[in-house]
């Protein structure tokens, strides 16, 4: 085999390997695109949808159920975005009870008046598939989750609460 033939053979082999690698990257890109566009998830919406899940009155999940409906905010100690979400949530009146479900111990100074904090809820977070903190759930008076949001920017908690309030009063959505 001459040098030219060997070089030509290696060049064709490199082209085939590059083509296979490019095809694999294109397939991954298509899967990523499908996962982002499926379900029409908007920014701030969490991947696992818990809408329609009824929280029991007793047991582990009953500890975080707001009495008479309200909101559950999953937080972590030392989470700055959790503090911002809590501040946005408590800026206006909260319809129903506010339950803070902390993955660790509850910080006494950060619990707003009228709110209930449940500590050490990490197993519940894993069971519900909570993707991260802060994570907000809207629960109706029967204990059924009506919506959820994983806020990723300023104002998303406020917008979520306003949309939930207009939906529950029968106003425009």
Backbone as ProteinMPNN parsed JSONL, in Angstrom:
{"seq_chain_A": "XXXXXXXXXXXXXXXXXXXXXXXXXXXXXXXXXXXXXXXXXXXXXXXXXXXXXXXXXXXXXXXXXXXXXXXXXXXXXXXXXXXXXXXXXXXXXXXXXXXXXXXXXXXXXXXXXXXXXXXXXXXXXXXXXXXXXXXXXXXXXXXXXXXXXXXXXXXXXXXXXXXXXXXXXXXXX", "coords_chain_A": {"N_chain_A": [[0.849, -1.15, 0.0], [0.585, 2.159, -0.857], [1.774, 5.361, 0.282], [-0.016, 7.417, -0.413], [-2.423, 6.044, -0.888], [-2.92, 5.012, 1.675], [-3.211, 7.4, 3.125], [-5.497, 8.446, 1.868], [-7.397, 6.479, 2.553], [-7.443, 6.75, 5.379], [-8.361, 9.378, 5.538], [-10.978, 9.111, 4.491], [-12.054, 7.431, 6.437], [-11.955, 9.135, 8.671], [-13.772, 11.08, 7.82], [-16.167, 9.59, 7.795], [-16.411, 8.947, 10.54], [-16.678, 11.544, 11.622], [-19.1, 12.285, 10.418], [-20.861, 10.448, 11.622], [-20.647, 11.262, 14.304], [-21.656, 13.883, 14.085], [-24.286, 13.303, 13.317], [-25.207, 12.061, 15.644], [-25.098, 14.223, 17.451], [-27.012, 15.901, 16.28], [-29.312, 14.341, 16.669], [-29.493, 14.371, 19.48], [-29.944, 17.097, 19.859], [-32.439, 17.369, 18.605], [-34.017, 15.782, 20.345], [-33.773, 17.281, 22.701], [-34.996, 19.645, 21.877], [-37.617, 18.687, 21.441], [-38.298, 17.957, 24.075], [-38.359, 20.413, 25.328], [-40.367, 21.819, 23.975], [-42.603, 20.163, 24.19], [-45.695, 19.797, 25.827], [-45.985, 22.474, 26.132], [-44.648, 24.1, 28.047], [-44.216, 26.979, 29.906], [-41.91, 29.617, 30.803], [-40.878, 29.366, 34.127], [-42.576, 27.416, 34.865], [-42.816, 24.25, 36.311], [-41.205, 21.097, 35.614], [-42.355, 18.533, 36.568], [-45.77, 17.986, 36.703], [-48.071, 18.593, 39.142], [-50.651, 19.086, 39.286], [-53.976, 18.459, 40.157], [-53.457, 16.481, 41.981], [-54.51, 15.174, 45.01], [-54.037, 16.142, 48.264], [-53.714, 14.305, 51.227], [-55.536, 14.437, 54.385], [-54.221, 13.467, 56.57], [-51.162, 11.883, 57.696], [-47.851, 11.914, 56.178], [-47.955, 13.704, 53.934], [-50.162, 15.129, 54.71], [-49.208, 16.82, 56.643], [-48.212, 19.058, 55.341], [-50.375, 20.125, 54.083], [-52.389, 22.892, 53.39], [-54.744, 24.223, 55.612], [-58.032, 24.594, 54.707], [-57.31, 25.422, 52.211], [-54.879, 27.199, 50.167], [-51.451, 28.165, 49.888], [-48.458, 26.299, 49.296], [-45.137, 26.651, 49.941], [-42.131, 25.477, 48.997], [-39.041, 25.529, 50.492], [-35.519, 26.118, 51.166], [-33.058, 26.174, 53.745], [-31.051, 29.079, 53.936], [-31.374, 29.79, 51.283], [-31.35, 32.216, 48.944], [-33.029, 32.937, 46.807], [-35.346, 31.767, 47.649], [-36.075, 33.382, 49.78], [-36.664, 35.727, 48.395], [-38.842, 34.843, 46.846], [-40.654, 34.273, 48.907], [-40.999, 36.809, 49.956], [-42.222, 38.099, 47.745], [-44.542, 36.599, 47.676], [-45.799, 37.221, 50.076], [-46.229, 39.926, 49.837], [-48.749, 40.917, 49.105], [-52.188, 40.289, 50.086], [-52.669, 36.91, 51.081], [-54.63, 34.379, 49.865], [-56.127, 32.124, 51.881], [-54.293, 29.651, 53.787], [-50.777, 29.867, 54.358], [-48.195, 27.656, 53.874], [-44.974, 26.879, 54.742], [-42.704, 24.714, 53.547], [-39.932, 23.436, 54.622], [-36.752, 22.224, 53.659], [-34.905, 21.776, 55.557], [-34.238, 22.788, 58.936], [-36.679, 25.08, 60.301], [-36.36, 28.559, 60.047], [-36.724, 30.825, 62.586], [-37.029, 33.683, 62.457], [-37.776, 34.235, 59.833], [-40.341, 33.495, 59.211], [-43.416, 34.503, 58.117], [-46.175, 36.318, 59.664], [-48.982, 34.398, 60.518], [-48.34, 32.318, 58.867], [-47.41, 28.86, 58.489], [-44.739, 26.781, 59.332], [-43.187, 23.874, 58.26], [-40.773, 21.674, 59.157], [-37.893, 19.829, 57.886], [-38.678, 18.503, 55.391], [-37.596, 17.212, 53.242], [-37.797, 14.407, 52.397], [-40.492, 14.393, 51.572], [-40.406, 16.242, 49.515], [-38.837, 14.873, 47.657], [-40.517, 12.72, 47.185], [-42.712, 13.957, 45.978], [-41.496, 14.928, 43.753], [-40.35, 17.449, 43.574], [-38.649, 19.866, 41.839], [-36.762, 21.736, 42.693], [-35.843, 24.455, 44.915], [-36.967, 27.789, 45.309], [-40.3, 26.458, 45.307], [-43.588, 26.6, 44.38], [-46.874, 25.758, 45.311], [-50.325, 25.796, 44.549], [-53.113, 25.208, 46.413], [-56.395, 24.045, 46.632], [-59.461, 24.432, 48.623], [-60.26, 21.844, 49.11], [-57.985, 20.401, 49.212], [-56.749, 19.76, 46.831], [-54.252, 20.049, 44.421], [-53.925, 22.863, 42.458], [-52.2, 24.185, 40.795], [-48.724, 24.827, 39.936], [-45.475, 26.291, 40.327], [-42.125, 26.911, 39.438], [-40.325, 29.378, 40.222], [-38.311, 31.449, 38.193], [-37.405, 33.94, 37.915], [-37.651, 37.472, 38.744], [-40.81, 38.56, 39.951], [-42.372, 36.411, 39.056], [-43.616, 34.811, 40.994], [-45.448, 36.611, 42.073], [-47.008, 37.095, 39.768], [-48.023, 34.501, 39.36], [-49.576, 34.116, 41.686], [-51.41, 36.196, 41.347], [-52.691, 35.334, 38.984], [-53.804, 32.95, 39.901], [-55.536, 33.946, 41.834], [-57.341, 35.435, 40.281], [-58.433, 33.356, 38.802], [-59.653, 31.801, 40.782], [-61.634, 33.516, 41.652], [-63.22, 33.679, 39.522], [-62.692, 35.501, 37.597], [-61.117, 37.052, 34.674], [-58.576, 35.147, 33.107]], "CA_chain_A": [[0.0, 0.0, 0.0], [1.406, 3.368, -0.95], [1.457, 6.419, 1.245], [-1.198, 8.136, -0.9], [-3.591, 5.19, -0.66], [-3.147, 4.972, 3.119], [-3.717, 8.713, 3.52], [-6.862, 8.536, 1.353], [-8.209, 5.585, 3.372], [-7.575, 7.378, 6.702], [-9.2, 10.56, 5.359], [-12.37, 8.648, 4.367], [-12.449, 6.928, 7.746], [-12.184, 10.311, 9.507], [-15.022, 11.703, 7.349], [-17.272, 8.747, 8.25], [-16.526, 9.139, 11.982], [-17.22, 12.886, 11.842], [-20.508, 12.261, 10.022], [-21.588, 9.744, 12.67], [-20.673, 12.148, 15.468], [-22.58, 14.975, 13.778], [-25.652, 12.742, 13.355], [-25.548, 11.873, 17.054], [-25.366, 15.538, 18.028], [-28.294, 16.373, 15.743], [-30.365, 13.582, 17.34], [-29.615, 14.909, 20.837], [-30.555, 18.417, 19.731], [-33.856, 17.161, 18.311], [-34.653, 15.324, 21.578], [-33.823, 18.425, 23.602], [-36.027, 20.541, 21.338], [-38.914, 18.062, 21.721], [-38.591, 18.006, 25.51], [-38.649, 21.794, 25.698], [-41.625, 22.268, 23.381], [-43.744, 19.307, 24.533], [-46.428, 20.262, 26.993], [-46.055, 23.932, 26.072], [-44.242, 24.642, 29.339], [-43.7, 28.335, 29.833], [-40.866, 29.885, 31.783], [-41.385, 29.411, 35.481], [-43.388, 26.237, 35.147], [-41.952, 23.132, 36.662], [-41.332, 19.919, 34.776], [-43.402, 17.612, 37.007], [-47.028, 18.655, 36.999], [-48.747, 17.989, 40.28], [-52.042, 19.544, 39.216], [-54.967, 17.405, 40.309], [-53.092, 15.588, 43.081], [-55.2, 15.505, 46.256], [-53.229, 15.917, 49.463], [-54.547, 13.735, 52.297], [-55.629, 15.219, 55.628], [-53.329, 12.9, 57.58], [-49.938, 11.288, 57.174], [-46.743, 12.816, 55.852], [-48.414, 14.785, 53.053], [-51.135, 15.926, 55.45], [-48.489, 17.836, 57.441], [-47.975, 20.271, 54.568], [-51.632, 20.562, 53.46], [-52.942, 24.105, 54.0], [-56.12, 24.076, 56.093], [-58.955, 25.47, 53.984], [-56.692, 25.86, 50.957], [-53.831, 28.212, 50.255], [-50.221, 27.93, 49.148], [-47.324, 25.614, 49.908], [-43.882, 27.122, 49.371], [-40.994, 24.643, 49.372], [-37.857, 26.37, 50.66], [-34.324, 25.522, 51.772], [-32.339, 27.138, 54.579], [-29.963, 29.797, 53.271], [-31.698, 29.984, 49.862], [-31.699, 33.626, 48.743], [-34.186, 33.049, 45.914], [-36.51, 31.389, 48.46], [-36.446, 34.583, 50.54], [-37.291, 36.642, 47.437], [-40.154, 34.28, 46.523], [-41.503, 34.45, 50.084], [-41.312, 38.238, 50.026], [-43.21, 38.356, 46.696], [-45.782, 35.917, 48.033], [-46.445, 37.883, 51.207], [-46.411, 41.354, 49.578], [-50.18, 41.19, 49.131], [-52.918, 39.306, 50.899], [-52.626, 35.527, 50.609], [-55.908, 33.704, 50.054], [-55.932, 30.841, 52.547], [-53.14, 29.471, 54.66], [-49.46, 29.724, 53.735], [-47.372, 26.642, 54.518], [-43.586, 26.829, 54.288], [-42.169, 23.365, 53.705], [-38.487, 23.626, 54.588], [-35.979, 20.994, 53.539], [-34.123, 21.675, 56.781], [-34.961, 23.392, 60.054], [-37.353, 26.352, 60.04], [-35.728, 29.735, 60.648], [-37.775, 31.522, 63.312], [-37.202, 35.074, 62.055], [-38.203, 34.409, 58.44], [-41.705, 33.002, 59.02], [-44.362, 35.618, 58.237], [-47.305, 36.131, 60.567], [-50.069, 33.612, 59.959], [-47.817, 31.186, 58.09], [-46.994, 27.678, 59.233], [-43.525, 26.201, 58.766], [-42.983, 22.457, 58.543], [-39.341, 21.431, 58.929], [-37.394, 18.525, 57.442], [-39.61, 17.94, 54.403], [-36.861, 16.705, 52.07], [-38.396, 13.179, 51.851], [-41.731, 14.734, 50.869], [-40.01, 16.908, 48.271], [-38.405, 13.822, 46.736], [-41.694, 11.926, 46.846], [-43.539, 14.744, 45.064], [-40.715, 15.275, 42.573], [-40.088, 18.887, 43.564], [-37.38, 19.991, 41.117], [-35.821, 22.618, 43.37], [-36.479, 25.471, 45.74], [-38.334, 27.754, 45.807], [-41.311, 25.794, 44.48], [-44.859, 27.043, 44.936], [-48.069, 25.0, 44.953], [-51.618, 26.375, 44.89], [-53.972, 24.117, 46.872], [-57.748, 24.524, 46.899], [-59.995, 24.12, 49.958], [-60.419, 20.395, 49.241], [-56.66, 19.789, 49.272], [-56.313, 19.382, 45.488], [-53.282, 20.998, 43.868], [-54.487, 23.523, 41.283], [-51.122, 24.652, 39.931], [-47.406, 24.897, 40.557], [-44.507, 27.108, 39.601], [-40.743, 26.983, 39.886], [-39.986, 30.72, 39.739], [-36.95, 31.591, 37.683], [-37.103, 35.349, 37.741], [-38.439, 38.352, 39.601], [-42.196, 38.799, 39.578], [-43.116, 35.22, 38.642], [-44.473, 34.388, 42.101], [-46.524, 37.598, 42.116], [-47.871, 36.82, 38.618], [-48.691, 33.222, 39.605], [-50.603, 34.341, 42.709], [-52.452, 37.028, 40.74], [-53.439, 34.493, 38.049], [-54.574, 32.01, 40.711], [-56.59, 34.702, 42.492], [-58.374, 35.755, 39.277], [-59.082, 32.103, 38.43], [-60.525, 31.348, 41.865], [-62.779, 34.424, 41.795], [-64.01, 33.602, 38.303], [-62.342, 36.602, 36.707], [-60.355, 36.64, 33.5], [-57.331, 34.473, 33.429]], "C_chain_A": [[0.908, 1.229, 0.0], [0.954, 4.376, 0.096], [0.182, 7.147, 0.856], [-2.468, 7.326, -0.64], [-3.928, 5.134, 0.83], [-3.729, 6.301, 3.609], [-5.164, 8.897, 3.075], [-7.813, 7.677, 2.19], [-8.459, 6.186, 4.763], [-8.469, 8.614, 6.615], [-10.672, 10.165, 5.26], [-12.892, 8.12, 5.699], [-12.753, 8.086, 8.698], [-13.491, 11.006, 9.116], [-16.23, 10.913, 7.847], [-17.488, 8.924, 9.761], [-17.107, 10.514, 12.322], [-18.707, 12.943, 11.491], [-21.361, 11.551, 11.076], [-21.701, 10.595, 13.939], [-21.648, 13.301, 15.273], [-24.034, 14.486, 13.833], [-26.099, 12.518, 14.8], [-25.873, 13.191, 17.745], [-26.706, 16.092, 17.549], [-29.458, 15.641, 16.403], [-30.592, 14.088, 18.76], [-30.279, 16.283, 20.819], [-32.051, 18.298, 19.453], [-34.613, 16.692, 19.553], [-34.788, 16.456, 22.581], [-34.913, 19.393, 23.163], [-37.421, 19.991, 21.626], [-39.272, 18.163, 23.191], [-38.936, 19.42, 25.961], [-40.014, 22.224, 25.178], [-42.809, 21.392, 23.729], [-44.388, 19.803, 25.805], [-46.55, 21.77, 27.056], [-45.717, 24.566, 27.414], [-43.666, 26.03, 29.158], [-42.626, 28.515, 30.89], [-41.492, 29.99, 33.159], [-42.261, 28.228, 35.823], [-42.449, 25.073, 35.391], [-42.208, 21.949, 35.755], [-42.395, 18.951, 35.288], [-44.674, 18.39, 37.311], [-47.743, 17.893, 38.098], [-50.221, 18.37, 40.299], [-52.993, 18.349, 39.285], [-54.653, 16.427, 41.419], [-53.785, 16.062, 44.354], [-54.308, 15.161, 47.438], [-54.126, 15.381, 50.572], [-54.551, 14.639, 53.532], [-54.653, 14.713, 56.693], [-52.103, 12.306, 56.898], [-48.899, 12.342, 56.861], [-47.196, 13.993, 54.992], [-49.446, 15.671, 53.736], [-50.484, 17.009, 56.3], [-48.32, 19.136, 56.681], [-49.25, 20.798, 53.898], [-52.154, 21.82, 54.154], [-54.406, 23.887, 54.394], [-57.006, 25.092, 55.371], [-58.393, 25.993, 52.679], [-55.648, 26.931, 51.194], [-52.633, 27.835, 49.409], [-49.22, 27.142, 49.982], [-46.084, 26.123, 49.188], [-42.764, 26.242, 49.903], [-39.753, 25.523, 49.371], [-36.713, 25.553, 51.241], [-33.653, 26.575, 52.633], [-31.18, 27.771, 53.8], [-30.191, 30.062, 51.801], [-32.154, 31.422, 49.65], [-32.902, 33.792, 47.814], [-35.467, 32.627, 46.641], [-37.006, 32.596, 49.25], [-37.143, 35.588, 49.633], [-38.694, 36.158, 47.082], [-41.12, 34.466, 47.684], [-41.922, 35.904, 50.223], [-42.369, 38.605, 48.982], [-44.567, 37.763, 47.06], [-46.53, 36.662, 49.127], [-46.591, 39.39, 51.012], [-47.881, 41.747, 49.652], [-50.872, 40.182, 50.017], [-52.866, 37.923, 50.269], [-53.976, 34.889, 50.909], [-55.658, 32.333, 50.67], [-54.663, 30.832, 53.371], [-51.856, 29.323, 53.844], [-48.657, 28.726, 54.553], [-45.985, 26.695, 53.896], [-43.075, 25.428, 54.585], [-40.658, 23.454, 53.516], [-37.765, 22.281, 54.507], [-35.1, 20.751, 54.76], [-34.929, 22.231, 57.942], [-35.59, 24.724, 59.642], [-36.613, 27.472, 60.763], [-36.819, 30.591, 61.278], [-38.05, 32.927, 62.784], [-37.765, 35.265, 60.664], [-39.626, 33.936, 58.172], [-42.668, 34.173, 59.184], [-45.524, 35.278, 59.169], [-48.417, 35.373, 59.85], [-49.62, 32.411, 59.146], [-47.415, 30.058, 59.033], [-45.747, 27.128, 58.553], [-43.398, 24.752, 59.227], [-41.529, 22.147, 58.187], [-39.083, 20.015, 58.429], [-38.34, 17.819, 56.475], [-38.898, 17.398, 53.163], [-37.431, 15.386, 51.533], [-39.703, 13.439, 51.098], [-41.437, 15.405, 49.529], [-39.593, 15.873, 47.226], [-39.59, 12.986, 46.268], [-42.59, 12.64, 45.836], [-42.799, 15.116, 43.783], [-40.471, 16.766, 42.447], [-38.708, 19.107, 42.945], [-36.339, 20.861, 41.807], [-36.582, 23.601, 44.234], [-36.093, 26.838, 45.218], [-39.276, 27.089, 44.797], [-42.654, 26.06, 45.137], [-46.011, 26.21, 44.396], [-49.303, 25.772, 45.395], [-52.558, 25.217, 45.206], [-55.362, 24.677, 47.179], [-58.243, 24.05, 48.261], [-60.217, 22.628, 50.179], [-59.078, 19.661, 49.286], [-56.119, 19.34, 47.936], [-55.393, 20.467, 44.943], [-53.823, 21.538, 42.545], [-53.413, 24.013, 40.314], [-49.819, 24.702, 40.69], [-46.497, 25.751, 39.7], [-43.142, 26.989, 40.283], [-40.232, 28.332, 39.387], [-38.522, 30.82, 39.343], [-36.57, 33.04, 37.443], [-37.988, 36.195, 38.634], [-39.857, 38.529, 39.045], [-43.0, 37.567, 39.226], [-44.031, 34.705, 39.751], [-45.679, 35.311, 42.177], [-47.512, 37.357, 40.976], [-48.665, 35.536, 38.81], [-49.831, 33.397, 40.605], [-51.739, 35.175, 42.138], [-53.312, 36.211, 39.775], [-54.316, 33.51, 38.822], [-55.75, 32.726, 41.369], [-57.705, 35.034, 41.509], [-59.11, 34.505, 38.83], [-60.059, 31.657, 39.512], [-61.731, 32.252, 42.067], [-63.64, 34.428, 40.551], [-63.707, 34.712, 37.331], [-61.567, 36.107, 35.515], [-59.022, 36.063, 33.894], [-56.161, 35.13, 32.808]], "O_chain_A": [[1.869, 1.313, 0.764], [-0.108, 4.244, 0.703], [-0.629, 7.463, 1.726], [-3.48, 7.882, -0.214], [-5.1, 5.204, 1.202], [-4.648, 6.308, 4.428], [-5.975, 9.444, 3.822], [-8.922, 8.111, 2.5], [-9.582, 6.129, 5.263], [-9.254, 8.87, 7.527], [-11.525, 10.806, 5.873], [-14.052, 8.343, 6.045], [-13.72, 8.016, 9.457], [-14.233, 11.467, 9.984], [-17.217, 11.508, 8.279], [-18.629, 9.039, 10.21], [-17.942, 10.626, 13.22], [-19.486, 13.583, 12.198], [-22.462, 12.004, 11.388], [-22.758, 10.628, 14.57], [-22.385, 13.657, 16.193], [-24.907, 15.189, 14.342], [-27.258, 12.765, 15.132], [-26.814, 13.267, 18.535], [-27.448, 16.687, 18.331], [-30.492, 16.254, 16.673], [-31.733, 14.221, 19.202], [-31.096, 16.585, 21.688], [-32.844, 19.054, 20.014], [-35.73, 17.147, 19.799], [-35.819, 16.575, 23.244], [-35.667, 19.902, 23.993], [-38.313, 20.745, 22.014], [-40.426, 18.428, 23.529], [-39.729, 19.597, 26.886], [-40.744, 22.927, 25.878], [-43.946, 21.839, 23.576], [-43.7, 20.185, 26.752], [-47.179, 22.29, 27.978], [-46.419, 25.468, 27.87], [-42.748, 26.239, 28.365], [-42.453, 27.667, 31.766], [-42.526, 30.637, 33.329], [-42.649, 28.064, 36.98], [-41.412, 24.945, 34.74], [-43.294, 21.808, 35.193], [-43.274, 18.569, 34.516], [-44.653, 19.344, 38.089], [-47.985, 16.691, 37.986], [-50.949, 18.015, 41.226], [-52.83, 17.363, 38.566], [-55.505, 15.611, 41.772], [-53.659, 17.226, 44.733], [-53.879, 14.017, 47.589], [-55.19, 15.945, 50.83], [-53.68, 15.493, 53.695], [-54.301, 15.45, 57.613], [-52.029, 12.242, 55.671], [-49.042, 13.508, 57.228], [-46.865, 15.143, 55.281], [-49.59, 16.84, 53.38], [-51.126, 18.002, 56.641], [-48.286, 20.207, 57.287], [-49.202, 21.82, 53.213], [-52.343, 21.821, 55.371], [-55.206, 23.417, 53.585], [-56.756, 26.297, 55.422], [-58.951, 26.924, 52.098], [-55.55, 27.495, 52.284], [-52.781, 27.252, 48.335], [-49.143, 27.294, 51.202], [-45.993, 26.036, 47.963], [-42.473, 26.246, 51.099], [-39.447, 26.182, 48.377], [-36.91, 24.446, 51.74], [-33.675, 27.756, 52.287], [-30.434, 27.085, 53.101], [-29.274, 30.523, 51.12], [-33.223, 31.81, 50.122], [-33.711, 34.697, 48.015], [-36.556, 33.08, 46.287], [-38.212, 32.809, 49.376], [-38.105, 36.233, 50.049], [-39.63, 36.955, 47.021], [-42.289, 34.785, 47.467], [-43.067, 36.197, 50.568], [-43.309, 39.337, 49.289], [-45.609, 38.356, 46.783], [-47.759, 36.728, 49.107], [-47.035, 40.079, 51.931], [-48.218, 42.795, 50.203], [-50.231, 39.324, 50.624], [-53.005, 37.785, 49.054], [-54.417, 34.858, 52.058], [-55.039, 31.475, 50.04], [-54.046, 31.869, 53.616], [-51.859, 28.722, 52.769], [-48.455, 28.906, 55.754], [-45.833, 26.573, 52.681], [-43.021, 25.01, 55.741], [-40.168, 23.538, 52.39], [-38.123, 21.327, 55.197], [-34.61, 19.641, 54.965], [-36.158, 22.159, 57.941], [-35.092, 25.407, 58.746], [-36.281, 27.349, 61.942], [-37.737, 31.035, 60.588], [-39.212, 33.318, 62.677], [-38.201, 36.368, 60.336], [-40.079, 33.969, 57.027], [-42.74, 34.773, 60.256], [-45.815, 34.109, 59.426], [-48.747, 35.679, 58.705], [-50.442, 31.572, 58.775], [-47.122, 30.277, 60.209], [-45.704, 27.021, 57.327], [-43.489, 24.448, 60.416], [-41.11, 22.338, 57.045], [-39.933, 19.13, 58.535], [-38.752, 16.683, 56.709], [-39.54, 17.154, 52.142], [-37.546, 15.241, 50.316], [-39.986, 12.777, 50.099], [-42.127, 15.168, 48.537], [-39.952, 15.985, 46.054], [-39.662, 12.591, 45.104], [-43.159, 12.008, 44.946], [-43.422, 15.573, 42.824], [-40.394, 17.294, 41.338], [-37.709, 18.599, 43.456], [-35.147, 20.732, 41.527], [-37.812, 23.584, 44.281], [-34.977, 27.015, 44.728], [-39.059, 27.158, 43.587], [-42.837, 25.775, 46.32], [-46.12, 25.981, 43.191], [-49.327, 26.337, 46.489], [-52.776, 24.345, 44.365], [-55.49, 25.666, 47.901], [-57.527, 23.347, 48.973], [-60.35, 22.19, 51.322], [-59.044, 18.435, 49.386], [-55.129, 18.61, 47.89], [-55.714, 21.654, 44.998], [-54.138, 20.776, 41.632], [-53.696, 24.23, 39.136], [-49.793, 24.631, 41.918], [-46.72, 25.914, 38.5], [-43.026, 26.97, 41.509], [-39.757, 28.431, 38.256], [-37.627, 30.35, 40.046], [-35.537, 33.33, 36.84], [-38.956, 35.703, 39.212], [-40.063, 38.631, 37.836], [-44.221, 37.662, 39.104], [-45.12, 34.209, 39.463], [-46.809, 34.847, 42.328], [-48.723, 37.408, 41.189], [-49.846, 35.478, 38.467], [-50.928, 32.881, 40.393], [-52.908, 34.898, 42.411], [-54.532, 36.374, 39.749], [-55.457, 33.265, 38.43], [-56.845, 32.169, 41.453], [-58.883, 34.932, 41.851], [-60.296, 34.576, 38.508], [-61.158, 31.192, 39.21], [-62.751, 31.809, 42.596], [-64.673, 35.096, 40.51], [-64.403, 34.854, 36.326], [-61.371, 34.904, 35.345], [-58.423, 36.453, 34.896], [-55.031, 34.676, 32.987]]}, "name": "protein", "num_of_chains": 1, "seq": "XXXXXXXXXXXXXXXXXXXXXXXXXXXXXXXXXXXXXXXXXXXXXXXXXXXXXXXXXXXXXXXXXXXXXXXXXXXXXXXXXXXXXXXXXXXXXXXXXXXXXXXXXXXXXXXXXXXXXXXXXXXXXXXXXXXXXXXXXXXXXXXXXXXXXXXXXXXXXXXXXXXXXXXXXXXXX"}
